[in-house]
Amino acid sequence: MTVVELWRFPVKSMGGTRVDRLRIDRRGAHADRLWAVRDVEKGVTASARRIPVLLQCSARYAAEPGEDAGPGNVPAVVITLPDGREFDGEDPAAGTALGELVGREVRLVALPTPKDTSAHRMSLQTSLANFSAGQVRSDFGLADGEDLPDTSVFSTRQMVTLARYSTPPGTFVDLSPVHVLSTASLRNLSVDGSPYDVRRFRPNVLVDIPAAEDFPESAWVGGQVRLGSVVLAVTNPTIRCVVPTRPQPEIDLDTSLTRRLAERTDRFLGIYADVATPGTVQVGDEVSARPPSPPSAVERAATAAGKSATRGLQRLLEATVLRKKP
């Protein structure tokens, strides 16, 4: 297994940039998603789930980010709109042009320091709306009557974070610092073996696994994966909303992908990971995976307790937010 592509996304939900080298530190891929679009009307960090036209925009840094780039020290970004116009991210005209594009007031915001949660907090009203059955179905491209997504893979901490914040404080990623996907998954998900375009799924790292069947990285959850000198602790399979179906430059709308994911993978593809050992990854680096060890009795008990707490929180959300009977 080898690293075949590395991706950095300067602005959340916009097209990113392929790079040959990528430093990965404790907060994830260096200079990844240091900017986001703020939905001023709703008071949340915008996502392509709700504003799909953002995927037709792209972003690049005006200069290669320095080693000290990060929350509270965000380098200048250049965004390109679908019509080809370019704007400096700090230019007020960028927010005006984006607002005209999406049809409501928005602005580009730089990632603040971790102690400043103003760019992440949601009001109770917004949180309730986000978890309403209708909104969840819309986010995942589900018809009435289809089962809601399985959230049992999330920890209690992750569920609480998703309920309180539009993105975890200190970052503009959806859930975890690093997102990894394999060529095998892109290939085996398709009907005819022709792989899906990796840009639909927006990973930081694409790993080539030439001969594997099915979706091999899913077996790494709970274990570790080494990318050159970097070691990742794999935390979750990546749950897939409607974003991969959306059109992008040179990528057409594909609503059939929602059904394909549901049938083949229960709406999961790729993995999320925390950073156990920071370092720098290069295209061509060897990749090795260590699946999770069989849990001890104490670990099984702790896992069962954690899942019980998560299920309890999920039932509470369903009862109070999704308007279901407890």
Rosetta silent file (secondary structure, phi, psi, omega in degrees, C-alpha in Angstrom):
SEQUENCE: MTVVELWRFPVKSMGGTRVDRLRIDRRGAHADRLWAVRDVEKGVTASARRIPVLLQCSARYAAEPGEDAGPGNVPAVVITLPDGREFDGEDPAAGTALGELVGREVRLVALPTPKDTSAHRMSLQTSLANFSAGQVRSDFGLADGEDLPDTSVFSTRQMVTLARYSTPPGTFVDLSPVHVLSTASLRNLSVDGSPYDVRRFRPNVLVDIPAAEDFPESAWVGGQVRLGSVVLAVTNPTIRCVVPTRPQPEIDLDTSLTRRLAERTDRFLGIYADVATPGTVQVGDEVSARPPSPPSAVERAATAAGKSATRGLQRLLEATVLRKKP
SCORE:     score description
SCORE:     0.000 S_00000001
   1 L     0.000  138.661  179.796    0.000    0.000    0.000 S_00000001
   2 E  -139.343  157.140  173.450    1.272    3.461   -0.868 S_00000001
   3 E   -77.492  122.781 -179.402    0.182    7.084   -0.632 S_00000001
   4 E  -111.397  -22.264  176.679   -0.903    8.168   -4.123 S_00000001
   5 E  -146.328  144.926  174.390   -2.590   11.524   -3.440 S_00000001
   6 E  -127.990  135.879 -175.253   -2.479   14.173   -0.724 S_00000001
   7 E  -129.344  139.919  174.104   -5.096   16.916   -0.470 S_00000001
   8 E  -127.922  133.686 -177.321   -5.322   20.191    1.420 S_00000001
   9 L  -116.252   99.547 -177.857   -8.531   22.237    1.470 S_00000001
  10 L   -59.841  -37.613 -178.761   -7.877   25.888    2.398 S_00000001
  11 E  -120.002  127.291  178.342  -11.609   26.702    2.658 S_00000001
  12 L   -53.899  132.029  174.804  -14.168   24.284    4.072 S_00000001
  13 L    76.104   -0.212  172.903  -16.544   22.936    1.384 S_00000001
  14 L  -101.984  163.510  176.457  -14.596   24.460   -1.528 S_00000001
  15 E   -60.981  146.605 -175.782  -12.325   22.643   -3.933 S_00000001
  16 L  -110.789 -157.974 -173.499   -8.815   22.061   -2.636 S_00000001
  17 E  -131.421  132.603  172.181   -5.283   21.553   -3.833 S_00000001
  18 E   -79.035  138.219  179.065   -3.238   18.409   -4.442 S_00000001
  19 E  -130.590  158.202  179.656    0.198   18.543   -2.851 S_00000001
  20 L   -87.290  -27.925  179.509    3.233   16.264   -2.972 S_00000001
  21 E  -131.122  145.582 -179.663    4.076   16.664    0.722 S_00000001
  22 E  -145.852  118.973  174.185    1.792   17.243    3.674 S_00000001
  23 E   -78.050  135.832  178.640    2.755   17.852    7.259 S_00000001
  24 E  -122.435  115.348  179.444    0.368   16.227    9.695 S_00000001
  25 E  -113.171 -168.940 -172.536    0.369   17.509   13.252 S_00000001
  26 L   -60.625  -30.147 -178.771   -1.913   16.976   16.232 S_00000001
  27 L   -89.134   -1.058  176.298   -4.688   19.108   14.763 S_00000001
  28 E   119.606 -154.234  179.993   -4.531   17.290   11.429 S_00000001
  29 E   -65.213  129.782 -176.189   -3.266   18.160    7.961 S_00000001
  30 L   -60.666  130.527  177.354   -1.235   21.363    8.149 S_00000001
  31 L    65.582   20.889  178.285   -3.139   24.430    6.865 S_00000001
  32 L   -87.297  127.152  175.762   -6.194   22.320    6.081 S_00000001
  33 L    53.185   53.059  175.558   -9.528   24.145    6.322 S_00000001
  34 L   -87.115   -7.044  175.999   -8.207   27.281    7.988 S_00000001
  35 E  -126.121  156.420  175.406  -11.012   29.254    6.335 S_00000001
  36 E  -151.654  164.818  174.548  -14.758   28.716    6.148 S_00000001
  37 E   -96.590  125.601  179.431  -17.872   30.435    4.879 S_00000001
  38 E   -95.219  122.723  174.159  -20.038   31.839    7.654 S_00000001
  39 E   -81.058  100.385 -174.160  -23.798   31.763    7.092 S_00000001
  40 L   -64.966  -39.746 -178.460  -24.618   35.096    8.716 S_00000001
  41 L   -62.144  -44.224 -176.856  -28.375   34.564    8.613 S_00000001
  42 L   -91.470  -14.864  179.049  -28.253   31.206   10.393 S_00000001
  43 L    70.037   36.791 -179.160  -25.208   31.982   12.531 S_00000001
  44 E  -138.184  162.683  170.320  -23.333   28.775   11.609 S_00000001
  45 E   -70.771  125.219 -175.990  -20.343   27.587    9.626 S_00000001
  46 L   -74.149  152.651  178.702  -21.697   26.824    6.166 S_00000001
  47 L  -135.752  153.469  176.188  -21.371   23.405    4.570 S_00000001
  48 L   -65.911  -13.906  172.931  -21.847   22.076    1.058 S_00000001
  49 L   -60.281  -41.429 -176.484  -24.598   19.899    2.529 S_00000001
  50 L   -99.702  -27.981 -179.364  -26.768   23.019    2.759 S_00000001
  51 L  -125.742   77.816 -172.112  -25.044   25.284    0.197 S_00000001
  52 H   -62.755  -23.917 -178.175  -23.947   22.905   -2.589 S_00000001
  53 H   -64.717  -17.632  177.040  -22.727   25.677   -4.910 S_00000001
  54 H   -59.719  -31.040 -179.997  -19.696   26.088   -2.612 S_00000001
  55 H   -66.587  -17.467  178.850  -18.289   22.901   -4.164 S_00000001
  56 H   -89.451   -1.714  171.699  -18.116   24.727   -7.486 S_00000001
  57 L   -96.544  159.540  175.873  -15.740   27.268   -5.954 S_00000001
  58 E  -133.767  163.678 -177.194  -12.060   26.526   -5.346 S_00000001
  59 E  -143.781  146.772  174.574   -9.423   27.923   -3.029 S_00000001
  60 E  -146.453  155.431  175.967   -5.644   28.141   -2.842 S_00000001
  61 E   -79.135  143.270  179.744   -3.211   29.909   -0.560 S_00000001
  62 L   -63.743  -31.254  175.307   -1.598   33.054   -1.931 S_00000001
  63 L  -146.058  157.994 -179.089    1.751   31.658   -0.735 S_00000001
  64 L   -58.521  126.552 -178.388    2.789   28.367    0.817 S_00000001
  65 L   -60.766  139.301  176.874    1.685   28.466    4.490 S_00000001
  66 L   -72.823  170.279 -177.831    4.492   28.746    7.004 S_00000001
  67 L   -64.564  -23.660 -178.071    5.099   26.179    9.702 S_00000001
  68 L   -91.039    3.775  178.715    3.361   28.414   12.252 S_00000001
  69 L   -64.781  138.512 -179.653    0.128   28.663   10.235 S_00000001
  70 E   169.669 -165.284 -179.474   -2.888   27.515   12.220 S_00000001
  71 L   -55.352  129.037 -178.745   -5.781   28.734   14.360 S_00000001
  72 L    81.227   -6.104  178.743   -5.421   32.453   14.978 S_00000001
  73 E  -142.135   72.711 -168.638   -2.576   32.708   12.435 S_00000001
  74 L  -102.024  123.898 -178.820   -4.241   32.075    9.105 S_00000001
  75 L   -72.334  160.311 -178.492   -2.425   32.804    5.803 S_00000001
  76 L   -63.538  143.078 -177.958   -4.032   34.716    2.952 S_00000001
  77 E  -125.654  149.620  174.813   -6.284   32.732    0.647 S_00000001
  78 E  -116.839  126.876  178.235   -7.484   33.259   -2.918 S_00000001
  79 E  -109.360  146.062  178.412  -10.909   31.943   -3.898 S_00000001
  80 E  -117.819  124.321  179.930  -12.130   31.304   -7.428 S_00000001
  81 L   -83.681  165.531 -178.120  -15.864   31.496   -8.183 S_00000001
  82 L   -57.611  -27.035  179.809  -17.589   29.309  -10.796 S_00000001
  83 L   -86.164    4.350  176.498  -17.470   32.153  -13.315 S_00000001
  84 L    95.215   -9.455  178.832  -13.682   32.413  -12.979 S_00000001
  85 L   -68.631  142.059  179.295  -13.515   35.583  -10.864 S_00000001
  86 E  -116.278  144.793 -179.557  -10.849   35.538   -8.157 S_00000001
  87 E  -138.310  143.697  166.656  -10.907   37.314   -4.803 S_00000001
  88 E   -69.087  133.498 -176.490   -8.571   37.782   -1.886 S_00000001
  89 L   -58.961  -28.170 -178.615  -10.301   36.115    1.053 S_00000001
  90 L   -88.263   -4.836  178.465   -9.944   39.220    3.221 S_00000001
  91 L   -75.527  124.376  177.732  -11.455   41.504    0.584 S_00000001
  92 H   -53.760  -26.998  178.989  -15.039   42.465    1.591 S_00000001
  93 H   -64.016  -25.586  177.952  -15.930   42.032   -2.076 S_00000001
  94 H   -63.983  -45.523  178.139  -15.329   38.286   -1.656 S_00000001
  95 H   -64.119  -39.010  178.420  -18.161   38.036    0.862 S_00000001
  96 H   -62.787  -45.779 -179.729  -20.407   40.140   -1.352 S_00000001
  97 H   -65.643  -40.312  177.465  -19.731   37.953   -4.387 S_00000001
  98 H   -64.632  -40.314  178.152  -20.272   34.763   -2.388 S_00000001
  99 H   -60.793  -40.946  176.789  -23.530   36.158   -1.019 S_00000001
 100 H   -64.086  -36.708 -179.033  -24.746   36.853   -4.550 S_00000001
 101 H   -67.504  -44.440 -173.978  -23.748   33.323   -5.550 S_00000001
 102 H   -92.838  -14.267  175.589  -25.540   31.527   -2.708 S_00000001
 103 L    88.477   16.208  172.660  -28.473   33.901   -2.385 S_00000001
 104 L  -161.096  171.929 -173.631  -28.029   35.104    1.187 S_00000001
 105 L   -72.382  123.585  176.124  -25.580   36.943    3.401 S_00000001
 106 E  -140.269  165.944  173.570  -22.344   35.044    4.001 S_00000001
 107 E  -153.385  152.679  176.010  -18.735   35.974    4.669 S_00000001
 108 E   -79.729  133.992  179.053  -15.360   34.283    4.690 S_00000001
 109 E  -128.409  143.236  176.249  -13.940   33.796    8.176 S_00000001
 110 E   -89.176  149.590 -177.979  -10.485   32.713    9.323 S_00000001
 111 L   -66.662  120.887  179.772  -10.132   30.024   11.975 S_00000001
 112 L   -79.984  178.288  176.883   -9.780   31.693   15.383 S_00000001
 113 L   -63.465  154.910 -177.085   -7.748   30.420   18.330 S_00000001
 114 L   -57.213  -28.345 -179.421   -9.129   27.288   20.049 S_00000001
 115 L   -73.550  -19.169  179.603  -10.326   29.313   23.041 S_00000001
 116 L   -92.907  104.204 -177.055  -12.554   31.412   20.790 S_00000001
 117 L   -97.370   10.202 -174.957  -15.616   29.262   20.057 S_00000001
 118 L   -62.275  -30.260 -178.900  -17.650   32.056   18.443 S_00000001
 119 L   -82.552   -2.048 -174.244  -17.147   30.597   14.956 S_00000001
 120 L  -119.654  -29.125 -174.679  -18.378   27.175   16.091 S_00000001
 121 E   -64.071  147.347  173.722  -21.231   27.665   18.549 S_00000001
 122 L  -120.923  149.482  172.680  -24.814   27.080   17.475 S_00000001
 123 L   -72.780  159.893  177.283  -27.986   28.384   19.048 S_00000001
 124 H   -59.649  -39.014  179.769  -30.381   25.856   20.567 S_00000001
 125 H   -61.594  -42.910  179.434  -32.859   26.666   17.817 S_00000001
 126 H   -67.288  -40.405  178.582  -30.283   25.915   15.118 S_00000001
 127 H   -61.505  -44.118  178.500  -29.224   22.705   16.842 S_00000001
 128 H   -62.132  -40.694  179.230  -32.827   21.518   17.048 S_00000001
 129 H   -65.480  -39.186 -179.465  -33.333   22.343   13.373 S_00000001
 130 H   -62.013  -35.017 -176.309  -30.151   20.477   12.398 S_00000001
 131 L   -97.511    7.666  175.931  -31.343   17.301   14.106 S_00000001
 132 L   -66.646  149.354 -176.665  -34.935   17.440   12.877 S_00000001
 133 H   -58.225  -40.586 -179.499  -35.929   14.349   10.912 S_00000001
 134 H   -64.145  -41.441 -179.495  -36.606   16.407    7.787 S_00000001
 135 H   -69.265  -40.957  178.174  -33.214   18.121    7.883 S_00000001
 136 H   -61.656  -42.563  178.038  -31.340   14.877    8.535 S_00000001
 137 H   -62.441  -40.016  178.476  -33.096   13.258    5.582 S_00000001
 138 H   -65.118  -42.822 -178.975  -32.189   16.233    3.405 S_00000001
 139 H   -62.210  -30.648 -176.515  -28.541   16.141    4.547 S_00000001
 140 H  -106.861    5.502  178.240  -28.271   12.463    3.632 S_00000001
 141 L    65.727   36.145 -175.814  -30.453   12.488    0.515 S_00000001
 142 L   -99.348  142.075  174.803  -33.021   10.157    2.111 S_00000001
 143 L   -84.621  162.027  174.848  -36.634    9.771    1.080 S_00000001
 144 L   -57.277  135.501  179.436  -39.485    9.601    3.582 S_00000001
 145 L    95.550  -20.142  176.568  -39.604    6.159    5.129 S_00000001
 146 L   -74.826  146.891 -179.719  -35.918    5.389    4.664 S_00000001
 147 L   -62.693  142.935  174.613  -33.979    4.585    7.823 S_00000001
 148 L   -71.939  158.720 -177.981  -32.025    7.419    9.375 S_00000001
 149 L   -58.579  149.731  177.102  -28.206    7.090    9.446 S_00000001
 150 L   -81.860  112.579 -179.437  -26.589    4.810   12.019 S_00000001
 151 L  -102.568   12.367 -178.010  -24.827    7.055   14.544 S_00000001
 152 L   -68.967  -13.711  179.096  -23.782    4.272   16.924 S_00000001
 153 L   -77.446  -12.402 -179.396  -20.200    4.548   15.604 S_00000001
 154 L   -87.157  143.993  174.990  -19.862    7.958   17.248 S_00000001
 155 L   -76.055  165.551  176.631  -18.640    8.354   20.805 S_00000001
 156 H   -59.100  -42.060  179.194  -20.686   10.244   23.378 S_00000001
 157 H   -59.719  -43.437  179.900  -18.176   13.094   23.184 S_00000001
 158 H   -64.780  -40.914  179.526  -18.562   13.278   19.411 S_00000001
 159 H   -63.092  -42.514  179.110  -22.366   13.278   19.656 S_00000001
 160 H   -64.312  -41.715  178.714  -22.318   16.096   22.201 S_00000001
 161 H   -61.508  -44.405 -179.894  -19.906   18.089   20.018 S_00000001
 162 H   -63.728  -31.350  179.790  -22.117   17.643   16.947 S_00000001
 163 H   -77.428  -27.400 -174.671  -25.128   18.830   18.936 S_00000001
 164 H   -97.392  -30.537 -170.983  -23.398   21.938   20.326 S_00000001
 165 E  -128.621  147.836  174.888  -21.113   23.116   17.527 S_00000001
 166 L   -71.352  -33.312  168.532  -21.260   23.431   13.748 S_00000001
 167 L  -142.823  154.456 -179.735  -17.622   22.234   13.747 S_00000001
 168 L   -58.785  136.949  179.571  -15.433   21.185   16.691 S_00000001
 169 L   -53.333  137.781 -179.612  -13.781   24.215   18.363 S_00000001
 170 L    90.001    2.283 -178.866  -10.309   24.891   17.018 S_00000001
 171 L  -157.783  158.519  172.666  -11.016   23.442   13.597 S_00000001
 172 L  -109.804   15.527  172.669  -13.295   23.682   10.577 S_00000001
 173 L   -77.977  161.664 -177.938  -13.311   19.923    9.889 S_00000001
 174 L   -71.295  -40.210 -172.749  -16.596   18.086   10.375 S_00000001
 175 L  -146.401  -53.121 -172.156  -15.464   15.596   13.002 S_00000001
 176 L  -126.142  159.214 -173.798  -11.868   14.304   13.038 S_00000001
 177 L   -63.049  -38.686 -173.114   -8.436   15.714   12.157 S_00000001
 178 E  -130.515  139.843  179.913   -7.542   13.410    9.235 S_00000001
 179 E  -120.368  123.783 -176.289   -9.648   11.704    6.578 S_00000001
 180 E  -121.119  139.653  179.528   -8.212    8.677    4.728 S_00000001
 181 E  -140.104  154.731  179.907   -9.681    6.811    1.751 S_00000001
 182 E  -113.086  153.731  174.351   -8.435    3.966   -0.448 S_00000001
 183 H   -64.081  -30.062  178.271   -8.436    3.443   -4.198 S_00000001
 184 H   -61.944  -41.595  179.793   -9.979    0.040   -3.508 S_00000001
 185 H   -65.953  -42.042  178.139  -13.050    1.679   -1.972 S_00000001
 186 H   -62.534  -36.206 -178.384  -13.438    4.068   -4.908 S_00000001
 187 H   -77.010  -45.776 -172.969  -13.156    1.144   -7.305 S_00000001
 188 H   -78.674  -17.031  175.812  -15.299   -1.404   -5.467 S_00000001
 189 H   -72.001  -28.784 -173.555  -18.130    1.025   -4.757 S_00000001
 190 L   -75.684  162.104 -178.990  -18.801    1.484   -8.466 S_00000001
 191 L   -74.948  -39.623 -172.353  -21.035   -0.731  -10.551 S_00000001
 192 L  -108.562    6.964 -179.727  -18.544   -1.399  -13.338 S_00000001
 193 L    85.280   -4.022  174.592  -15.218   -1.183  -11.477 S_00000001
 194 L   -81.145  117.660 -170.042  -14.425    2.255  -12.860 S_00000001
 195 L   -64.864  145.890  171.901  -13.428    4.201   -9.737 S_00000001
 196 L   -66.037  152.369  176.214  -15.356    7.214   -8.537 S_00000001
 197 L   -66.881  127.152 -176.617  -13.519   10.529   -8.700 S_00000001
 198 H   -59.410  -26.692 -177.817  -11.733   11.021   -5.376 S_00000001
 199 H   -63.952  -21.461  176.754  -12.813   14.667   -5.333 S_00000001
 200 H   -63.304  -29.775 -169.774  -16.357   13.592   -4.535 S_00000001
 201 L  -108.072  -11.442  167.695  -15.204   12.343   -1.110 S_00000001
 202 L    56.624   48.551  175.659  -12.607   14.989   -0.176 S_00000001
 203 L   -80.092  161.903  169.284  -10.017   12.946    1.769 S_00000001
 204 L   -80.231  -36.037 -174.877   -6.670   14.294    2.953 S_00000001
 205 E  -130.390  127.639  172.898   -4.905   11.037    2.049 S_00000001
 206 E  -108.983  122.421 -177.747   -5.660    8.584   -0.754 S_00000001
 207 E  -104.984  129.872  177.732   -4.015    5.184   -0.277 S_00000001
 208 E   -85.194  121.817  174.905   -3.511    2.841   -3.217 S_00000001
 209 L  -127.691   92.366 -166.130   -4.558   -0.745   -2.462 S_00000001
 210 L   -63.472  -45.316 -168.825   -4.432   -2.408   -5.900 S_00000001
 211 L  -104.481    2.621 -173.935   -5.839   -5.898   -5.409 S_00000001
 212 L   -71.158  148.317  172.870   -8.151   -5.515   -2.428 S_00000001
 213 L  -102.397  159.778  178.776  -11.823   -6.372   -2.564 S_00000001
 214 L    60.101 -133.462 -168.885  -14.612   -4.500   -0.820 S_00000001
 215 L  -131.809   79.205 -165.880  -13.588   -1.628    1.469 S_00000001
 216 H   -62.184  -33.407 -176.812  -10.367   -2.605    3.255 S_00000001
 217 H   -66.813  -18.727  178.521   -9.790    0.525    5.370 S_00000001
 218 H   -62.871  -25.311  179.076  -13.013   -0.141    7.293 S_00000001
 219 H   -76.487   -7.352 -178.838  -11.146   -2.986    9.050 S_00000001
 220 H   -87.799  -10.014 -177.514   -8.651   -0.467   10.445 S_00000001
 221 L   -59.900  128.469 -175.674  -11.170    1.247   12.754 S_00000001
 222 L    91.450   -9.960  178.833   -9.905    0.955   16.314 S_00000001
 223 L  -110.141 -152.078 -179.417   -6.373    0.221   15.090 S_00000001
 224 E  -132.287  154.493  173.589   -3.549    2.270   13.627 S_00000001
 225 E  -132.989  135.164 -179.990   -2.278    3.158   10.176 S_00000001
 226 E  -106.866  126.867  176.447    1.256    4.337    9.406 S_00000001
 227 E  -115.827   96.931 -172.569    1.831    6.751    6.519 S_00000001
 228 L    61.176 -118.915  179.562    5.594    7.063    6.177 S_00000001
 229 L   -92.266   -5.763 -177.074    6.621    8.439    9.588 S_00000001
 230 E   -89.191  136.213  176.194    3.089    9.497   10.573 S_00000001
 231 E  -118.060  127.521  179.071    0.964    7.226   12.753 S_00000001
 232 E  -111.260  140.496  172.475   -2.802    7.680   12.857 S_00000001
 233 E   -97.973  113.069 -173.198   -5.216    6.229   15.411 S_00000001
 234 E   -79.551  122.709 -172.316   -8.321    5.277   13.428 S_00000001
 235 E  -104.078  -39.694 -172.794  -11.457    6.349   15.290 S_00000001
 236 E  -148.463  151.520  161.232  -14.494    6.022   13.014 S_00000001
 237 E   -71.048  152.288 -177.421  -15.683    4.971    9.592 S_00000001
 238 E   -86.654  115.274  177.898  -16.613    8.094    7.625 S_00000001
 239 E   -76.880  141.333 -171.289  -20.360    8.555    7.396 S_00000001
 240 L  -111.613  118.662  175.915  -21.460    9.911    4.027 S_00000001
 241 L   -88.277 -157.196 -175.765  -24.001   12.691    3.626 S_00000001
 242 L   -81.017  -10.053 -173.774  -25.283   14.061    0.325 S_00000001
 243 H   -54.977  -44.109 -178.066  -22.072   15.990   -0.506 S_00000001
 244 H   -60.918  -19.153  179.665  -20.457   13.267   -2.722 S_00000001
 245 H   -82.044  -15.050 -171.226  -23.479   13.402   -5.035 S_00000001
 246 L   -72.721  149.355  175.757  -23.128   17.156   -5.661 S_00000001
 247 L   -71.992  146.692  174.545  -21.740   18.596   -8.912 S_00000001
 248 E  -137.174  170.875  174.780  -18.256   20.086   -8.960 S_00000001
 249 L   -53.759  122.841 -179.394  -16.087   21.394  -11.803 S_00000001
 250 L    69.884   10.095  177.413  -15.789   18.464  -14.265 S_00000001
 251 E  -128.474  124.005 -176.048  -17.941   16.299  -11.950 S_00000001
 252 L   -86.277  159.920  170.627  -21.650   15.830  -12.673 S_00000001
 253 L   -57.987  136.334  179.491  -24.550   15.476  -10.257 S_00000001
 254 L  -142.085   84.164 -179.008  -24.992   11.792   -9.330 S_00000001
 255 L   -70.290  -18.787  178.640  -27.993   11.173   -7.092 S_00000001
 256 H   -67.775  -18.801 -178.363  -27.652    7.400   -7.598 S_00000001
 257 H   -64.684  -32.936  177.440  -24.550    7.484   -5.389 S_00000001
 258 H   -58.904  -47.455  179.015  -26.703    7.897   -2.274 S_00000001
 259 H   -65.699  -39.595 -179.208  -28.461    4.589   -2.981 S_00000001
 260 H   -61.943  -44.875  178.022  -25.193    2.909   -3.912 S_00000001
 261 H   -63.194  -41.343 -179.665  -23.592    3.889   -0.597 S_00000001
 262 H   -63.496  -42.231 -176.584  -26.644    2.733    1.354 S_00000001
 263 H   -74.713  -36.707 -171.941  -26.704   -0.665   -0.354 S_00000001
 264 H   -94.169  -32.402 -170.916  -22.978   -1.382   -0.350 S_00000001
 265 H  -135.531    9.720 -175.741  -21.591    0.227    2.807 S_00000001
 266 L    57.191   34.020  175.593  -24.513    1.370    4.991 S_00000001
 267 L    74.967   20.276  175.914  -23.517    4.944    4.030 S_00000001
 268 E  -114.460  143.471  174.064  -19.885    4.680    5.235 S_00000001
 269 E  -161.021  125.071 -176.361  -16.765    5.067    3.095 S_00000001
 270 E    86.224 -177.025 -175.920  -13.226    5.839    4.243 S_00000001
 271 E  -139.331  151.312  170.552  -12.029    6.460    7.789 S_00000001
 272 E  -103.198  149.562 -176.797  -11.488    9.280   10.255 S_00000001
 273 E  -149.623  149.171  167.960   -8.393    9.325   12.437 S_00000001
 274 E   -92.698  165.118 -176.690   -6.624   11.184   15.204 S_00000001
 275 E   -99.131  114.111  178.220   -2.884   11.828   15.017 S_00000001
 276 E   -87.413  -42.030  178.786   -0.801    9.571   17.275 S_00000001
 277 E  -132.384  111.173 -179.957    2.628   10.490   15.847 S_00000001
 278 L   -68.949  164.925  177.964    3.005   13.726   13.849 S_00000001
 279 E   168.052 -162.014  179.686    5.297   14.007   10.862 S_00000001
 280 E  -121.386  133.066  179.442    5.386   14.642    7.115 S_00000001
 281 E  -107.137  141.654  176.246    3.786   12.425    4.471 S_00000001
 282 E  -125.014  149.837  171.554    4.897   12.322    0.841 S_00000001
 283 L   -57.868  132.271 -177.508    3.305   10.831   -2.250 S_00000001
 284 L    99.820  -12.568  178.315    4.888    7.411   -2.688 S_00000001
 285 L   -62.675  145.212  177.067    5.320    6.728    1.035 S_00000001
 286 E   -72.711  145.738  179.130    4.627    3.190    2.163 S_00000001
 287 E  -121.082  134.516  173.924    1.443    2.576    4.148 S_00000001
 288 E  -134.938  149.115 -177.606    0.919   -0.148    6.731 S_00000001
 289 E  -125.402  142.159  174.654   -2.071   -0.872    8.924 S_00000001
 290 E  -119.988  105.120 -179.390   -2.394   -2.561   12.285 S_00000001
 291 L   -61.000  162.775 -179.785   -5.961   -3.715   12.895 S_00000001
 292 L   -63.905  143.356  175.675   -7.346   -3.431   16.426 S_00000001
 293 L   -76.967  154.305  175.772   -6.279   -6.067   18.935 S_00000001
 294 L   -57.947  131.935 -175.838   -8.958   -8.211   20.578 S_00000001
 295 L   -71.207  149.073  173.349  -10.218   -6.187   23.565 S_00000001
 296 L   -76.125  173.597  179.591   -9.605   -7.245   27.141 S_00000001
 297 H   -61.592  -40.697  179.347  -12.498   -7.807   29.535 S_00000001
 298 H   -65.094  -42.614  179.439  -12.006   -4.336   31.011 S_00000001
 299 H   -65.936  -38.071  177.386  -11.932   -2.762   27.555 S_00000001
 300 H   -63.018  -40.720  179.052  -15.065   -4.664   26.523 S_00000001
 301 H   -65.219  -42.296  179.845  -16.850   -3.392   29.612 S_00000001
 302 H   -65.376  -40.562  178.332  -15.720    0.171   28.966 S_00000001
 303 H   -64.164  -42.811  178.940  -16.781   -0.062   25.317 S_00000001
 304 H   -62.046  -40.966  178.958  -20.180   -1.450   26.287 S_00000001
 305 H   -65.174  -41.140  178.910  -20.643    1.364   28.805 S_00000001
 306 H   -64.715  -42.783  178.582  -19.647    3.945   26.205 S_00000001
 307 H   -65.506  -37.784  177.855  -22.014    2.517   23.603 S_00000001
 308 H   -62.116  -42.325  178.542  -24.803    2.413   26.180 S_00000001
 309 H   -65.412  -40.732  179.306  -24.228    6.088   26.964 S_00000001
 310 H   -65.070  -42.029  177.910  -24.133    6.943   23.265 S_00000001
 311 H   -63.475  -37.089  178.011  -27.352    5.023   22.616 S_00000001
 312 H   -63.693  -42.620  178.071  -28.951    6.837   25.525 S_00000001
 313 H   -66.054  -39.096  178.767  -27.914   10.185   24.083 S_00000001
 314 H   -63.285  -42.650  178.281  -29.127    9.123   20.651 S_00000001
 315 H   -63.087  -37.411  178.577  -32.522    8.123   22.082 S_00000001
 316 H   -64.372  -43.773  178.234  -32.707   11.469   23.859 S_00000001
 317 H   -62.733  -41.024  179.408  -31.965   13.302   20.618 S_00000001
 318 H   -65.108  -37.560 -177.232  -34.568   11.236   18.795 S_00000001
 319 H   -73.942  -40.280 -173.705  -37.145   11.889   21.485 S_00000001
 320 H   -98.011  -30.170 -175.013  -36.544   15.621   21.912 S_00000001
 321 L  -104.029  -46.285  179.900  -35.056   16.711   18.585 S_00000001
 322 L   -82.459    2.106  174.088  -36.273   14.255   15.979 S_00000001
 323 L    61.594   36.946  175.675  -39.731   14.410   17.593 S_00000001
 324 L  -103.308  156.091  176.244  -39.989   10.664   18.106 S_00000001
 325 L   -70.380  139.624  179.948  -41.571    8.967   21.067 S_00000001
 326 L   -68.782    0.000    0.000  -38.961    7.781   23.627 S_00000001
